[in-house]
């Protein structure tokens, strides 16, 4: 079982009691050279391995996998380690500090300066000559990014962030899908509804950015519908004539909350 008294301690642990679930991707030459350096320094690894306890005197590497691979190559009996509190956020931090993982930025809420900084990193890291960080950031900020549920909309901004680059983008950006809207109001008849009932439903669609209604003036449209002479209406067809912004696509959404 995990011993909380050991968390944060620098400990000299038996290498045979430590396992790793992740391989080290470094070249054999680099590992062998580092192992020789450790042996020349009196068999001491001056950069500790970061481990978590998995049982009594049992440990698993969570960060500095390179040092673990070097210790194995050097056939050390004991290695210096720091025991970490195994919370996922702590392990993620250790990986980021060891450059084994990238920090991630929430694209849904990130500032312009942060987005530019991340895009500059990607351009430099992957030699993306067709991506202009400032131009791409401006297009992202001008988009409806708060409503994105994945990175596909990036590919439609014509800023060089193509589908082929989404895997790289996903390594440094995250997306927070918007929460589902609250339950919709019940349908009402446009002929019998009060002005407030009409406004409440239009405002629901506008506030929750449903069906393009975020571009509709709910107050103005509610007034137009309520004050219209609806006595001879046989359908909702006259509605778009009251508000030009209510095109065919929006009318499909409109009919989910309104009847004749």
C-alpha positions as MATLAB code, in Angstrom:
seq = 'XXXXXXXXXXXXXXXXXXXXXXXXXXXXXXXXXXXXXXXXXXXXXXXXXXXXXXXXXXXXXXXXXXXXXXXXXXXXXXXXXXXXXXXXXXXXXXXXXXXXXXXXXXXXXXXXXXXXXXXXXXXXXXXXXXXXXXXXXXXXXXXXXXXXXXXXXXXXXXXXXXXXXXXXXXXXXXXXXXXXXXXXXXXXXXXXXXXXXXXXXXXXXXXXXXXXXXXXXXXXXXXXXXXXXXXXXXXXXXXXXXXXXXXXXXXXXXXXXXXX';
ca = [
       0.000    0.000    0.000;
       1.099    3.618   -0.548;
       2.916    5.197    2.409;
       2.065    8.899    2.580;
       5.033    9.487    4.898;
       7.388    8.910    1.963;
       5.774   11.480   -0.358;
       8.242   14.205   -1.241;
      11.232   12.346    0.132;
      14.474   11.728   -1.703;
      14.995    7.998   -1.267;
      17.707    5.517   -2.224;
      15.650    2.661   -3.648;
      16.514   -0.732   -5.056;
      16.252   -0.633   -8.831;
      14.766   -4.131   -8.776;
      11.762   -2.743   -6.866;
      10.988   -0.153   -9.541;
       9.118   -0.842  -12.754;
       8.197    1.346  -15.695;
       5.097    1.119  -17.864;
       6.551    3.456  -20.491;
       9.615    2.805  -22.668;
      12.326    5.416  -23.140;
      12.545    6.625  -26.737;
      16.088    7.953  -26.463;
      18.777    6.376  -28.662;
      20.953    3.537  -27.399;
      24.026    5.727  -27.893;
      22.701    8.461  -25.599;
      21.566    5.980  -22.931;
      24.918    4.158  -22.996;
      26.836    7.436  -22.791;
      24.738    8.666  -19.890;
      25.158    5.329  -18.103;
      28.937    5.665  -18.380;
      28.698    9.189  -16.953;
      26.724    7.857  -13.975;
      29.312    5.134  -13.343;
      32.122    7.702  -13.546;
      30.294    9.822  -10.955;
      30.374    7.077   -8.343;
      27.219    5.259   -9.437;
      25.035    8.157   -8.350;
      22.246    9.596  -10.488;
      22.224   13.287   -9.600;
      18.872   13.764  -11.286;
      16.391   11.560   -9.396;
      13.722    9.334  -10.898;
      10.174   10.393  -10.008;
       8.181    7.400   -8.759;
       4.893    6.543   -7.115;
       4.377    3.788   -4.599;
       2.307    0.874   -5.870;
       2.671   -1.427   -2.842;
       4.988   -2.284    0.033;
       8.464   -1.377   -1.241;
       7.147   -1.415   -4.807;
       7.365    1.600   -7.096;
       6.556    2.725  -10.627;
       8.285    5.402  -12.666;
       6.017    8.351  -13.495;
       8.645   10.782  -14.797;
      12.309   10.906  -15.807;
      12.053    7.637  -17.681;
      15.362    8.446  -19.335;
      17.150    8.349  -15.973;
      15.488    5.001  -15.229;
      16.699    3.601  -18.564;
      20.218    4.885  -17.818;
      20.171    3.280  -14.366;
      19.196   -0.040  -15.953;
      21.969    0.301  -18.542;
      24.477    1.058  -15.778;
      23.160   -1.936  -13.785;
      22.849    0.130  -10.626;
      21.696   -1.606   -7.476;
      20.322    1.545   -5.820;
      18.975    4.696   -7.465;
      17.955    8.046   -6.072;
      14.242    8.705   -6.424;
      11.614   11.166   -5.262;
       8.266    9.670   -4.269;
       5.329   11.640   -5.629;
       1.735   11.962   -4.483;
       0.085    9.886   -7.249;
      -2.730   12.316   -8.061;
      -3.105   12.587  -11.870;
      -2.468   16.335  -11.782;
       0.814   15.795   -9.921;
       1.958   13.124  -12.343;
       1.041   15.340  -15.302;
       3.033   18.196  -13.787;
       6.069   15.951  -13.313;
       5.872   14.821  -16.940;
       5.626   18.419  -18.151;
       8.615   19.524  -16.044;
      10.646   16.600  -17.394;
       9.589   17.549  -20.967;
       7.930   14.146  -21.352;
       4.568   15.823  -22.003;
       3.445   19.189  -23.327;
       1.396   21.657  -21.310;
      -2.031   22.112  -22.879;
      -4.044   25.251  -23.489;
      -7.837   25.392  -23.619;
      -8.576   26.777  -27.072;
     -12.150   27.550  -26.029;
     -11.042   30.219  -23.548;
      -7.376   31.063  -24.255;
      -6.344   34.681  -24.802;
      -5.021   35.922  -28.122;
      -1.454   36.172  -26.807;
      -1.571   32.595  -25.500;
      -2.935   31.223  -28.790;
      -0.227   33.070  -30.727;
       2.473   31.673  -28.416;
       1.229   28.091  -28.895;
       0.951   28.492  -32.664;
       4.484   29.908  -32.810;
       5.689   26.807  -30.949;
       3.894   24.517  -33.434;
       5.230   26.435  -36.439;
       8.776   26.185  -35.136;
       8.477   22.579  -33.991;
       6.945   21.273  -37.227;
       8.173   23.842  -39.753;
       4.644   24.888  -40.758;
       5.541   27.565  -43.271;
       1.927   28.130  -44.354;
       0.709   29.017  -40.841;
       0.928   32.666  -39.752;
       0.364   32.626  -35.949;
      -1.071   36.141  -35.613;
      -3.380   35.755  -38.621;
      -4.547   32.314  -37.453;
      -5.142   33.575  -33.907;
      -7.262   36.463  -35.197;
      -9.435   34.045  -37.181;
      -9.826   31.768  -34.162;
     -10.884   34.669  -31.933;
     -13.355   35.884  -34.578;
     -14.960   32.421  -34.735;
     -17.565   30.862  -32.481;
     -14.889   28.795  -30.703;
     -16.836   28.578  -27.415;
     -19.300   26.306  -29.204;
     -16.706   23.971  -30.723;
     -16.766   20.351  -29.601;
     -13.621   19.350  -31.533;
     -10.852   20.883  -33.654;
     -12.527   20.349  -37.043;
     -13.712   23.998  -37.274;
     -10.042   25.041  -37.332;
      -9.681   23.417  -40.736;
     -12.392   25.691  -42.138;
     -10.719   28.970  -41.145;
      -8.316   28.894  -44.117;
      -5.295   29.659  -41.950;
      -3.104   26.635  -42.688;
      -4.415   24.504  -39.820;
      -5.390   21.535  -41.967;
      -6.791   18.125  -41.041;
      -3.322   16.616  -41.449;
      -2.110   18.861  -38.622;
      -4.868   18.131  -36.097;
      -2.884   15.400  -34.307;
      -0.126   17.914  -33.549;
      -2.674   20.539  -32.532;
      -4.347   18.111  -30.114;
      -1.044   17.659  -28.275;
      -0.955   21.286  -27.144;
      -4.587   22.415  -27.250;
      -7.727   21.122  -25.576;
     -11.375   21.934  -26.235;
     -14.072   22.402  -23.610;
     -17.340   21.434  -25.310;
     -20.148   23.831  -24.370;
     -22.521   22.564  -21.688;
     -25.899   21.395  -22.958;
     -28.552   24.123  -22.931;
     -31.251   24.029  -20.243;
     -34.517   22.276  -21.134;
     -36.447   24.293  -23.719;
     -39.746   26.016  -22.893;
     -42.947   24.360  -24.036;
     -44.304   25.172  -27.471;
     -46.734   28.058  -27.703;
     -49.105   29.313  -30.392;
     -47.927   32.543  -32.025;
     -51.593   33.533  -32.277;
     -52.356   33.090  -28.574;
     -48.987   33.677  -26.900;
     -48.277   36.832  -24.939;
     -45.415   39.076  -25.936;
     -43.386   37.809  -22.956;
     -43.985   34.177  -23.921;
     -42.759   34.887  -27.448;
     -39.719   36.780  -26.175;
     -38.812   34.063  -23.637;
     -38.589   31.455  -26.385;
     -36.666   33.643  -28.797;
     -34.325   34.653  -25.990;
     -33.790   30.983  -25.109;
     -32.686   30.269  -28.689;
     -30.531   33.400  -28.833;
     -28.846   33.007  -25.432;
     -27.998   29.373  -26.061;
     -26.888   30.069  -29.641;
     -29.243   27.511  -31.122;
     -29.898   27.363  -34.852;
     -28.216   30.696  -35.591;
     -30.570   32.663  -33.334;
     -27.626   34.360  -31.624;
     -27.758   36.776  -34.575;
     -31.419   37.634  -34.019;
     -32.617   40.592  -31.931;
     -35.012   38.765  -29.609;
     -36.705   41.962  -28.380;
     -37.329   43.333  -31.860;
     -38.490   40.002  -33.272;
     -40.839   39.370  -30.332;
     -42.427   42.782  -30.862;
     -42.838   42.148  -34.608;
     -44.520   38.779  -34.095;
     -46.749   39.909  -31.231;
     -47.952   43.061  -33.032;
     -48.548   41.362  -36.401;
     -52.094   40.877  -37.641;
     -52.155   37.081  -37.343;
     -55.895   36.495  -37.547;
     -55.885   35.169  -41.120;
     -52.620   33.226  -40.890;
     -52.935   29.581  -41.958;
     -49.272   28.741  -41.393;
     -46.057   30.240  -40.033;
     -44.984   31.268  -43.545;
     -45.483   35.028  -42.901;
     -42.951   34.988  -40.036;
     -39.805   35.525  -42.190;
     -41.436   38.594  -43.744;
     -41.618   40.137  -40.274;
     -37.928   39.579  -39.598;
     -35.704   39.079  -42.673;
     -33.102   37.215  -40.606;
     -35.497   34.309  -40.057;
     -34.474   32.283  -43.088;
     -35.538   28.724  -43.920;
     -32.899   27.123  -41.668;
     -33.877   29.260  -38.679;
     -37.563   28.592  -39.248;
     -36.940   24.886  -38.701;
     -35.594   25.759  -35.268;
     -38.394   28.298  -34.720;
     -40.999   25.579  -35.211;
     -39.542   23.544  -32.340;
     -40.918   26.162  -29.914;
     -43.790   27.750  -31.824;
     -46.961   26.547  -33.495;
     -49.659   28.447  -35.301;
];
